[in-house]
Amino acid sequence: MNMQPTFIELPSAPMQEIYHTVEQVADSTLSFFIMGETGVGKEGVAQYIHQKGPRRHKPFTAINCGRFTSELLQSELFGHEAGAFTGANQQRKGALERTNGGILFLDEVVEMPLEAQKLLLRVLDTQTFTRLGGNETLTSDFQVIAATNKDIGSAILRADFRADLYYRFADIMLHVPPLRERAEDISPLVNTFIQEFTPKGGKDTIGITPEALMRLQQAAWPGNIRQLRSTLRTAIALTTNSKLEVQDFPYNFFAAPELEKPVSAPEIKEYTSTLPDFARTFIAIWQSLASETREAIIHEFLTHLPEFSQNLEDTQTITSDANGELLNIKNMNQHEILREVAQRRIEAYASLNKAARSLGIDIRTLQKHAHWEEHNDAEN
């Protein structure tokens, strides 16, 4: 059975926006860089790009860069001559040669070994290459689509991925959201997988009950479309009903929706509810930034940290409590500042637990700060 994902156009707003972007540049030779979690449908988007472009009647070749060692990946991309390495018994054409005129999809491109990155960059610059162990200069006309589920910014900062190669891939950046953020895509995917996996001439036509579909739409799907596909395949194989029901799925598959959300989500909401409007706005903006942008900001902050610290020492007031009241810190040491802040939070909140959480500390630490005395510090 073919295990390649079945491509269908999905109705959610984020996916429709992606399709619209692709259609706008369909006739160009621009490269694409697709980001998203594992199993989210990046190859499906790449197939859509192929279908909409002028290369639709030419080959579409997908290479998973994380599956190969450096030597084998080079062989997979460039091909090899007989005797090029142990086991190379005959000449083999690589993906670049086979994809001439079409699209080369490099999945998990961040996993590509550095030597292969260097060679591929040279190919993109010159449009020429040679097979491993060969001397013949070959040419190939292909469009590149790269994809990753990794943080590309961090990979570049760690020097695991070449920045110059990234720039060659990143003409058009596309982000595919996780399936849990686009529940409206579940139903058409379920119907597609039911048609795909229902035995022909075997069981009656299989559908799904509204309750089971609703539970599928509420699930977290950490494995995204790939996990949904596998789950439907198993349920269809095991069911004795004409329609899939809740009991046809693994007993522990359906968790309460609130348990499937990231643990930090309710904590962020609770903490920020006590902050001033400007602080909540800042947090919302910070969470929306790409990880590489956050890292750049942090790097810039750390660069100027000594200057910032000096300015802080010269400052006489800071905003301390939930009401924005100014605290005079002139001539106060660290313990005295912490004591003042802790005492004000205790007065401002109905319980020690809420006061401690407003500062991101536990109750014991809060009480320690609030009751600090100078002679206690001296004894220690």
C-alpha positions, 0 to 999 in steps of 0.5 A, spaced: 500 500 500 502 506 498 504 510 504 505 517 501 500 522 504 494 523 499 494 531 497 487 535 498 486 542 498 484 544 505 479 549 507 482 552 513 484 560 513 491 559 514 491 553 508 487 558 504 492 563 505 498 559 503 494 556 497 493 564 495 500 565 496 502 560 491 498 562 486 500 569 486 507 566 484 506 560 481 509 562 474 515 564 477 522 560 478 522 562 486 524 557 491 520 556 497 522 554 504 516 551 508 516 550 516 512 546 520 511 541 525 512 533 523 507 530 519 503 537 518 503 537 511 509 540 508 510 535 502 502 536 501 504 544 500 510 542 496 505 538 491 500 544 491 506 548 488 508 543 483 501 542 481 500 550 480 506 551 477 509 551 469 513 544 471 507 540 473 508 536 467 515 534 469 518 530 475 517 531 482 522 528 487 522 528 494 528 527 498 528 526 506 535 529 508 535 526 515 535 519 512 542 519 509 549 519 511 553 525 508 556 520 502 549 517 501 546 523 501 551 526 496 550 519 492 542 520 492 542 528 490 548 527 485 548 520 483 555 516 482 559 512 478 561 505 478 566 504 484 565 510 487 564 507 494 563 500 497 557 497 494 557 502 488 556 496 483 554 500 477 552 508 475 546 511 478 543 517 476 541 522 482 535 526 484 538 532 480 539 529 474 532 525 474 528 532 476 531 536 470 525 540 468 521 539 475 521 540 482 526 538 487 523 537 494 528 537 500 524 535 506 528 536 513 533 540 510 536 542 516 538 535 517 543 535 511 550 534 512 555 540 512 559 537 506 552 536 502 550 543 503 557 546 500 556 541 494 549 543 493 550 551 494 555 550 488 550 547 484 545 552 485 550 557 483 553 554 477 547 549 475 552 544 474 554 538 478 558 531 477 556 524 479 560 521 485 567 518 482 566 521 475 569 527 471 563 529 467 560 535 468 552 535 468 547 540 468 540 540 470 534 545 471 530 544 477 526 548 482 527 547 489 522 547 495 526 546 502 522 544 508 524 543 516 520 542 522 526 545 526 528 552 528 532 554 522 534 560 526 538 556 531 541 552 526 544 557 523 547 560 529 550 554 531 553 553 524 549 547 523 546 550 517 549 555 512 546 561 512 548 562 504 544 556 503 538 558 507 538 565 503 538 561 496 532 557 499 528 562 502 525 566 496 518 565 499 517 563 506 511 559 508 509 556 515 504 550 516 500 551 522 499 544 526 493 541 525 490 542 532 490 550 530 485 548 524 480 543 526 476 545 520 481 541 516 479 534 520 473 533 516 475 533 509 482 529 511 477 524 515 473 523 509 479 522 504 482 517 509 476 513 509 476 512 502 483 511 501 483 505 507 476 502 506 477 495 502 474 495 495 469 490 495 469 488 502 466 492 508 460 496 507 461 503 505 464 506 512 463 513 514 464 516 521 459 518 527 458 526 528 460 524 536 467 521 533 468 526 528 467 531 534 472 528 538 477 527 532 476 535 532 478 536 539 484 532 539 491 535 540 494 531 534 502 532 536 503 527 530 498 532 526 496 529 519 500 523 519 498 521 526 490 522 524 492 518 517 495 512 521 489 513 526 484 512 521 487 506 518 487 502 524 480 504 526 477 502 519 481 495 519 478 494 526 471 496 526 465 492 525 460 497 524 458 501 518 460 508 521 466 509 525 464 510 532 468 513 539 469 506 541 473 504 535 479 508 537 484 506 542 481 507 549 486 512 551 486 516 544 481 521 546 484 526 552 480 532 555 481 538 551 484 542 556 489 536 558 491 537 551 493 544 551 500 546 552 501 546 560 504 553 560 498 556 556 493 557 563 499 559 567 500 565 562 493 567 562 493 567 569 499 571 570 498 576 565 491 578 568 494 582 573 499 586 569 498 593 566 495 593 559 502 595 556 505 589 559 500 584 557 501 587 550 508 586 550 507 579 552 502 578 546 507 581 541 513 577 544 509 570 543 508 572 536 515 573 534 519 568 530 524 564 535 530 567 531 527 574 532 527 573 539 534 570 539 536 576 536 533 581 541 536 577 547 543 577 543 542 585 543 540 585 550 545 581 553 550 585 549 548 592 552 547 588 559 553 592 562 550 599 560 543 597 562 545 595 569 549 601 570 543 605 568 539 601 573 543 602 579 543 610 578 535 609 577 531 611 584 524 608 582 522 602 579 514 600 578 513 594 583 506 592 584 500 590 580 497 597 581 503 601 578 505 604 584 512 607 584 517 604 589 523 608 592 529 604 591 534 609 593 540 607 598 536 600 598 540 594 598 537 588 594 534 584 600 531 591 602 528 592 595 525 584 595 522 585 602 518 591 600 516 588 594 514 582 597 510 586 603 506 590 598 504 584 594 502 580 600 497 587 602 495 587 594 492 580 594 487 576 597 492 570 599 499 568 599 498 563 594 496 569 589 501 574 591 507 569 590 504 567 583 504 574 581 512 574 582 513 567 579 515 564 586 513 560 591 510 562 598 516 560 602 520 564 598 515 570 598 515 569 606 522 569 606 523 576 602 517 579 606 520 577 613 528 579 612 531 582 617 538 585 616 541 582 623 539 575 619 543 576 613 549 578 618 548 572 622 549 568 615 
